[in-house]
Amino acid sequence: MKKRILTNLSILVGLPFALAVQVADPAPKPGTEEFGLTPRALVQAIDRVEARIAKYMRGQGFEYVAADYTTVRKGMSADKTLPGMSEEDFIDRYGLGISTFYTGQPPQLSEGYSPAKVGLGEHNVEIFKNLSATDQVAYNRALFGENPGESFAVAIEGENFSRAGGRTRGAISRVFTEDQMKASYYNPKDAIINQDPRMKKALRKYAAEMRTQGLDYNHPDAVEPDICERLAALTDNGTLPVEDMTPEQLKALKKLQAHERRVAAIDFRLAEELFEPVEAAIEKELFAREVK
């Protein structure tokens, strides 16, 4: 889930919006892809990261086939989608697809919905399946570190590399900047847009509406990390299979799933009502065209 709202932008803090835009105008406008990249730069970044993942995994004694742009992009596009189902329908039924699809199994062995599995590509899934159970654990520890399933495709789609680990994180850090590796990083285009008073007003309305729903979310970007943290605490960081859970843990998981569905539905509705119209208007002013 891409970030929508910026709480601050250090380079423009304290400046009126009109002046901030004037200051930013001489610089080239950011690209329209993730992390403010142009389409060409995104392709190049994906190729470089995947090549490094393959190199680093070989250094650990494992085979990994560098996924091409098309494969990674499919993983990115698989976020909150299933065949024949709109994003709204998906969210109503499955929330953000975090706790609602949790099994405790490696993403390579997932059935059905799994953006991480799609983004890894068929070759890497088959490589993993042919390993022994012990080697599978070691393989994913090397690839993902402490966060199983936090693949490159998942991380770049969410524009958040902070949870990426293992050789995946190592590869990303050699291609993207130190600032881009931080959870607080914002796409430059979004950062400019989110300084607009209209967007700040929308954020205040969002926080107020969440409070009326009895939810302690002041910011839309807080929802997904909160669900991830709750699930990690419940499942030993994603390593506890559902079949091994105690009755109390299963009850807690179902409660979290219900919470996720409810929060995601409210968040989606507020995004459509509050943020998307404002964002479209600001983008039209800044770019003289609609940014898709």
C-alpha positions in Angstrom: 0.0 0.0 0.0 1.5 3.3 -1.1 1.8 6.1 1.3 -0.6 8.9 0.9 0.0 11.7 3.4 3.2 13.4 4.5 3.5 14.6 8.1 6.5 16.8 7.3 9.0 17.5 4.6 12.2 18.7 6.0 13.4 20.6 3.0 10.2 22.7 2.9 9.3 22.9 6.5 8.1 26.3 7.6 7.6 27.6 4.0 4.2 28.7 2.7 3.0 26.2 0.1 3.3 28.7 -2.8 6.9 29.5 -1.9 7.7 25.8 -1.5 6.5 25.1 -5.0 8.6 28.0 -6.3 11.7 26.6 -4.5 11.0 23.1 -6.0 10.2 24.3 -9.5 13.8 24.6 -10.8 14.5 21.0 -10.0 13.2 18.3 -12.4 9.8 17.0 -11.5 9.9 13.5 -10.0 8.9 10.5 -12.0 5.5 8.9 -11.6 6.6 5.4 -10.6 7.5 4.1 -7.1 10.0 6.2 -5.2 9.6 9.0 -7.7 11.4 7.0 -10.4 10.7 7.3 -14.1 9.5 4.2 -15.8 13.0 3.6 -17.3 14.7 4.2 -14.0 12.4 1.7 -12.3 13.2 -1.0 -14.8 16.9 -0.4 -14.3 16.6 -0.4 -10.5 14.7 -3.7 -10.5 17.3 -5.3 -12.8 20.2 -4.1 -10.6 18.6 -5.3 -7.4 17.6 -8.7 -8.7 21.1 -9.2 -10.1 22.6 -8.5 -6.7 20.2 -10.7 -4.9 21.2 -13.6 -7.2 24.9 -12.8 -6.5 24.5 -12.5 -2.8 22.5 -15.8 -2.6 25.2 -17.6 -4.5 27.6 -16.3 -1.9 25.4 -18.1 0.7 25.5 -21.3 -1.3 22.0 -21.0 -2.8 20.7 -20.7 -6.3 18.5 -17.7 -7.1 17.5 -16.6 -10.6 17.3 -12.9 -11.0 13.7 -12.1 -11.7 13.1 -9.8 -14.7 11.1 -6.6 -14.6 7.9 -8.2 -15.9 8.0 -10.8 -13.1 8.6 -8.3 -10.3 6.0 -6.0 -11.8 3.5 -8.8 -11.7 4.2 -9.3 -8.0 3.7 -5.6 -7.4 0.4 -5.6 -9.3 -0.8 -8.7 -7.4 -1.1 -6.6 -4.2 -4.7 -6.6 -3.0 -6.0 -8.2 -6.1 -7.4 -11.6 -7.1 -8.8 -12.7 -10.5 -12.3 -11.5 -11.0 -12.3 -9.3 -7.9 -12.0 -5.5 -7.7 -9.8 -3.9 -5.1 -12.8 -2.8 -3.1 -14.3 -6.3 -3.1 -10.9 -7.7 -2.1 -10.6 -5.3 0.8 -14.2 -5.9 2.0 -13.5 -9.7 2.1 -9.8 -9.9 3.0 -8.8 -6.5 4.3 -5.2 -5.8 3.4 -4.4 -9.4 2.8 -2.0 -9.6 5.8 -3.5 -11.6 8.7 -6.4 -12.8 6.5 -4.1 -15.0 4.4 -1.7 -15.9 7.1 -0.7 -19.6 7.2 2.8 -19.6 8.6 4.1 -21.3 5.5 6.9 -19.8 3.3 5.5 -17.7 0.5 6.9 -20.1 -2.1 4.5 -22.7 -0.8 1.5 -20.4 -0.6 -1.7 -21.3 -2.5 -3.8 -18.6 -4.0 -3.0 -15.0 -3.0 0.7 -14.3 -2.6 2.3 -11.2 -4.2 5.7 -12.3 -2.7 5.4 -15.7 -4.5 4.4 -14.0 -7.8 7.3 -11.5 -7.6 9.9 -14.2 -7.0 9.0 -15.9 -10.2 8.4 -19.6 -11.1 12.1 -20.5 -11.3 12.8 -19.4 -7.8 9.7 -21.1 -6.5 10.7 -24.4 -8.0 14.3 -24.0 -6.7 12.8 -23.6 -3.2 10.4 -26.5 -3.5 13.3 -28.9 -4.4 15.2 -28.1 -1.2 15.0 -30.1 1.9 12.9 -28.7 4.8 16.0 -27.7 6.6 17.5 -26.0 3.6 14.3 -24.2 2.9 14.5 -22.6 6.3 18.1 -21.6 5.7 17.3 -20.4 2.2 14.5 -18.0 3.3 16.6 -16.8 6.2 19.3 -15.8 3.8 16.8 -14.3 1.3 14.4 -12.5 3.7 16.2 -12.3 7.0 13.8 -11.9 10.0 10.7 -11.1 7.9 9.6 -14.1 5.8 7.8 -13.1 2.6 9.0 -9.5 2.6 10.2 -9.8 -1.0 11.6 -7.1 -3.2 8.3 -6.9 -5.1 6.3 -6.5 -1.9 8.6 -3.9 -0.5 8.9 -1.7 -3.6 5.1 -1.8 -4.2 4.5 -0.5 -0.7 7.4 2.0 -1.1 8.7 0.8 2.3 12.1 -1.0 2.4 12.3 -0.9 6.3 11.0 -4.5 6.8 13.1 -6.0 4.0 15.9 -8.2 5.4 18.6 -10.7 4.5 20.2 -10.6 1.1 17.2 -8.8 -0.3 17.8 -5.8 1.9 21.5 -6.0 1.2 20.8 -5.8 -2.6 18.3 -3.0 -2.2 20.7 -0.9 -0.1 23.3 -1.0 -2.9 20.8 0.4 -5.5 18.6 2.8 -3.4 19.7 5.6 -1.2 20.0 5.6 2.6 17.0 7.9 2.9 15.0 5.6 0.6 15.7 2.7 2.9 13.9 4.4 5.9 10.3 3.8 6.8 9.8 7.6 6.9 10.8 8.1 3.2 8.2 9.5 0.9 7.9 9.5 -2.9 9.1 13.0 -3.9 5.9 13.6 -5.9 3.7 12.7 -2.9 5.9 14.8 -0.6 5.2 17.9 -2.7 1.5 17.2 -3.0 1.1 16.5 0.7 2.3 20.0 1.6 -0.8 21.4 0.0 -3.3 22.8 2.6 -6.1 20.9 1.0 -4.3 17.6 1.7 -3.5 18.5 5.2 -7.2 19.3 5.8 -8.1 15.9 4.4 -5.8 14.3 6.9 -7.4 16.1 9.8 -10.8 14.8 8.6 -9.4 11.3 8.3 -8.2 11.3 11.9 -11.5 12.7 13.1 -13.5 10.1 11.3 -11.3 7.3 12.6 -11.9 8.5 16.1 -15.7 8.4 15.6 -15.2 4.8 14.5 -13.4 4.1 17.8 -10.1 3.5 16.0 -6.8 5.0 17.1 -5.4 5.8 13.7 -4.4 9.4 13.0 -2.7 8.7 9.8 -3.5 6.3 6.9 0.1 5.1 6.7 -0.2 3.8 10.3 -2.8 1.1 9.4 -0.7 -1.5 7.5 2.3 -1.3 9.8 0.1 -1.8 12.8 -1.5 -4.9 11.3 1.9 -6.3 10.4 3.3 -5.6 13.9 0.3 -7.3 15.6 0.6 -10.3 13.4 4.3 -10.6 13.9 3.8 -10.5 17.7 1.2 -13.2 17.5 3.1 -15.5 15.2 6.7 -15.3 16.3 7.4 -13.0 13.4 5.6 -15.1 10.9 7.2 -18.4 11.7 4.3 -20.1 13.7 2.1 -22.3 11.4 -1.6 -21.9 11.9 -1.9 -25.7 12.5 0.5 -25.3 15.5 -1.4 -22.5 17.2 -3.1 -22.9 20.5 -6.9 -22.3 20.8 -6.1 -18.9 22.4 -3.7 -18.0 19.5 -6.3 -19.0 16.9 -8.9 -16.9 18.7 -6.5 -13.9 18.7 -5.7 -14.4 15.0 -9.5 -14.4 14.1 -9.9 -11.3 16.1 -7.0 -9.6 14.3 -8.5 -10.7 10.9 -11.8 -9.1 11.8 -10.1 -5.9 12.9 -8.1 -5.8 9.7 -11.2 -6.2 7.5 -13.0 -3.5 9.4 -10.1 -1.0 9.4 -9.2 -1.6 5.8 -12.8 -1.0 4.6 -13.0 2.2 6.5 -9.6 3.3 5.3 -10.5 2.5 1.7 -13.7 4.5 1.9 -12.0 7.5 3.4 -9.3 7.4 0.8 -11.9 7.6 -2.0 -13.8 10.3 -0.3 -11.0 12.5 1.2 -7.7 11.9 -0.5 -8.2 10.8 -4.1 -10.2 13.9 -5.3 -7.8 16.3 -3.6 -4.7 14.4 -5.0 -6.1 14.4 -8.5 -6.7 18.2 -8.4 -3.2 18.9 -7.1 -1.6 16.6 -9.6 -3.4 18.3 -12.4 -2.1 21.7 -11.2 1.5 20.5 -10.7 1.9 18.3 -13.8 -0.7 19.8 -16.1 -1.9 16.2 -16.7 -3.4 13.3 -14.7 -0.7 11.1 -13.1 -1.7 7.5 -13.3 
